Amino acid sequence: MLNSLKIAGRYLQFLLTARTKYYIHSPFVYDFCESVLSDRRRFYAFADIIGLRSHLELDTREIAITDYGAGSSFNKSSTRKIQDLNQKVSTPDRDGKLLFRIVDRYKPQNVLELGTCLGVGTMYLARACAGKVWTIEGSENLADLAAANFDMMQQENIVQRVGSFESQLSPCLEEMQHVDLVFFDGNHREKATMQYFETCLQYAHEHSIFIFDDIYWSEGMMKAWAAIKADARVSLSLDLFHLGLCFFHKGKSKEDFKLYMF
Ligand SMILES: C[S@@+](CC[C@H](N)C(=O)[O-])C[C@H]1O[C@@H](n2cnc3c(N)ncnc32)[C@H](O)[C@@H]1O
């Protein structure tokens, strides 16, 4: 409750300083607003994934989950109903559609997701991606459920890795060789987030995109996001409140924007 109030306060502050596309002079960011944020097209994939969500919504089975990180709202080795995970832990459709449009616009071939859960975010990334999506999940039961969802959706460009980010991230990146887009969506702790950022950066390039979930979720995540924005290797940061994006374009002066989603 206290955390929800704090987040509401942070959102009010964000609204006071965020801008719409009409105040943006950067051509790249203006294009991002036009082709990603304001794109209202209804892709076929959205209906398919909303079908998957309706199926999960009706699933009252309980599964045992091992807590791997902050922000997952799991208690240590708790059990949760699948419908509950779908509602409270999976990426909301508004953000999933945004992930889809980012992939559709910038065409990353090697995509990595940290935190699969039931595979909802993975599906949004994978449906838009002509290459492959690697996704890492620590909880075996969740990874099994996600695998069943990918089979049901006949999504063949997803590579699952099961185990902690700490053990799986480096081998996964080595296998990928380079990473075009990373969605950081698990273990929302400052130190861990900074470590994953550094590790992924070793495999990133000028056109890579990093997307961080829940950048206002805690003081720790706010500090991590502030440090990431300030990092000299980041050329552009976009704060959408629930998500933070960073880009690494060479030869550009550093820019940072807070953008309304509507
Ligand atoms: C918020 S959920 C991911 C939601 C998913 N990306 C989506 O879009 O629907 C975070 C997931 O990350 C996993 N996780 C968190 N910390 C982890 C860690 N250190 N290693 C492995 N998995 C972890 C949790 O088990 C949880 O399933």
The ligand as a Tripos MOL2 file, in Angstrom:
@<TRIPOS>MOLECULE
LIG
   27    29     1     0     0
SMALL
NO_CHARGES

@<TRIPOS>ATOM
      1 C1          7.9780   -9.7170  -14.0150 C.3       1 LIG1
      2 S1          8.2380  -11.3980  -14.3490 S.3       1 LIG1
      3 C2          8.5460  -11.4380  -16.0820 C.3       1 LIG1
      4 C3          7.3310  -11.1110  -16.9050 C.3       1 LIG1
      5 C4          7.5440  -11.4100  -18.3760 C.3       1 LIG1
      6 N1          8.7570  -10.7870  -18.8770 N.3       1 LIG1
      7 C5          6.3840  -10.8860  -19.1870 C.2       1 LIG1
      8 O1          6.6220   -9.9560  -19.9850 O.co2     1 LIG1
      9 O2          5.2680  -11.3760  -19.0670 O.co2     1 LIG1
     10 C6          9.8730  -11.6380  -13.7430 C.3       1 LIG1
     11 C7         10.3480  -13.0820  -13.8730 C.3       1 LIG1
     12 O3         11.7430  -13.0790  -13.6700 O.3       1 LIG1
     13 C8         12.1070  -14.2360  -12.9400 C.3       1 LIG1
     14 N2         13.3390  -13.8810  -12.2220 N.ar      1 LIG1
     15 C9         13.5190  -12.8250  -11.3700 C.ar      1 LIG1
     16 N3         14.7810  -12.7850  -10.9290 N.ar      1 LIG1
     17 C10        15.4300  -13.8070  -11.5380 C.ar      1 LIG1
     18 C11        16.7810  -14.2770  -11.4930 C.ar      1 LIG1
     19 N4         17.7090  -13.6670  -10.7540 N.pl3     1 LIG1
     20 N5         17.0920  -15.3400  -12.2390 N.ar      1 LIG1
     21 C12        16.1490  -15.9700  -12.9910 C.ar      1 LIG1
     22 N6         14.8550  -15.5880  -13.0850 N.ar      1 LIG1
     23 C13        14.5020  -14.5260  -12.3550 C.ar      1 LIG1
     24 C14        10.9320  -14.4770  -12.0020 C.3       1 LIG1
     25 O4         10.8750  -15.8520  -11.6470 O.3       1 LIG1
     26 C15         9.7480  -14.0120  -12.8370 C.3       1 LIG1
     27 O5          9.1220  -15.0840  -13.5020 O.3       1 LIG1
@<TRIPOS>BOND
     1     1     2 1
     2     2     3 1
     3     2    10 1
     4     3     4 1
     5     4     5 1
     6     5     6 1
     7     5     7 1
     8     7     8 2
     9     7     9 1
    10    10    11 1
    11    11    12 1
    12    11    26 1
    13    12    13 1
    14    13    14 1
    15    13    24 1
    16    14    15 ar
    17    14    23 ar
    18    15    16 ar
    19    16    17 ar
    20    17    18 ar
    21    17    23 ar
    22    18    19 1
    23    18    20 ar
    24    20    21 ar
    25    21    22 ar
    26    22    23 ar
    27    24    25 1
    28    24    26 1
    29    26    27 1
@<TRIPOS>SUBSTRUCTURE
     1 LIG1         1 GROUP 0 **** ****
